[in-house]
Amino acid sequence: MNIETKCIQSGYSPANGESRVIPIIQSTTYKYESTQHMGDLFDLKADGYFYTRLANPTCGFVEAKIADLEGGVGAMLTAAGQSASLIAIMNICKAGDHVVSSAAIYGGTFNLFNVTLKKFGIDFTFVDASAPYEELKKAIKPNTKAVFGESVSNPSLDVLDFEKFARLAHENDIPFIVDNTFPTPVLCRPIEYGADIVVHSTSKYMDGHAVALGGVIVDSGNFNWANGKFPEFTEPDESYHGVVYTKNFGKAAFIVKARAQLMRDLGASPAPQNAFLLNLGLETLHLRMERHCQNALAVAKFLENHPKVAWVNFPMLDSSKYKPLADKYFPKGTCGVISFGVKGGRDAAVKVMDSLKLAAIVCHVADARTSVLHPASSTHRQLTDKQLEECGVTPDLIRLSVGIENVDDIIADFEQALAQA
Ligand SMILES: *Cc1c(COP(=O)(O)O)cnc(C)c1O
């Protein structure tokens, strides 16, 4: 099936007389006829549900759909994108291990890695992803257990060179993890370019309507966890009666271990209701992404030609240094997010923001409605102008998430707002 068909059909096929749409199983628990059956479930010997913290049928249908969209062997929904990144790293690393991450990642992920996981004893080196391969290689240490990057970074919109990062990981026998939130599997499937694990914040385009927080981890099934570097996968798990993940679950070892150990212990479980809402979003994902990309390109070109605009950052523009990588990996577009600067700096940017009528000021990206954020006065408010320059978030920067309204209306709104600056 093609990706558009998978968006609609994958994950759930009702039997005769069953509900056409995935049912919301609003139940924390499940009834069984024998203690033996329940025991087998707890030993991971039988397939089935016993407690919604670990698994739930509604979530299971959506997990199967997303695994199919990304081309993986399995997936696990999480309560938020943050918990997907957390569990993906913790499933591989313990105190004393190290991860190489692109520096161009979402601020929440950066804090998770640089503050919280460091407190747990997992060390991170942040690299300039555009550096040559020989330079990146120097960041790898004997205790490095994973390489991490964002396919299109939030908010800087850097495009990841998948093959360079996959090589960095695989030449060192460690997995390559990609956060694919912005492009979604409709525009790019990182597993096809060497990613071993894919994570998402489904709160963005996948949901697409800003109604439900969520995350997901997808396992490609391609990584060899039995290469000697990952004993937790090949030695008996005493907390599960001696289960050996690579032996008992083969290609699905990673995703089964993530659920059995970490969802069990951390409890970052999604609500079935949210999984249902996410599925509604996924059914139109292919249509929305196409329109987000078309609209964003038109808006980016309009801004680039506007006399009051100082600069525009959008990977699909010919002027972007990422255009060659974007053409290679994202032939259908990167996503609908743009950043741009207004001549006149901070005050001019604020004036434009406050003059917008259709585009709303919200702390969110990637939903159906056009929205804007001025990082210098919100998410990055504590930083001085000098610190802002250093992290690439200049005081004039407006982050614009182009929605799927009629593009003429979006452009007209920016036309009138820029006229006031
Ligand atoms: C929003 C976001 C996250 C965090 O996801 P939440 O659902 O907000 O927890 C992670 N990565 C990227 C790229 C994001 O945009």
The ligand as a Gaussian input file, in Angstrom:
#p B3LYP/6-31G(d) Opt

LIG

0 1
 C        7.307000      19.308000      20.622000
 C        8.479000      18.472000      20.310000
 C        8.944000      17.498000      21.205000
 C        8.308000      17.287000      22.562000
 O        7.040000      16.762000      22.417000
 P        5.836000      16.989000      23.475000
 O        4.733000      16.206000      22.847000
 O        5.593000      18.449000      23.588000
 O        6.306000      16.377000      24.755000
 C       10.021000      16.722000      20.829000
 N       10.633000      16.907000      19.648000
 C       10.220000      17.841000      18.768000
 C       10.937000      17.995000      17.467000
 C        9.143000      18.655000      19.060000
 O        8.739000      19.593000      18.182000

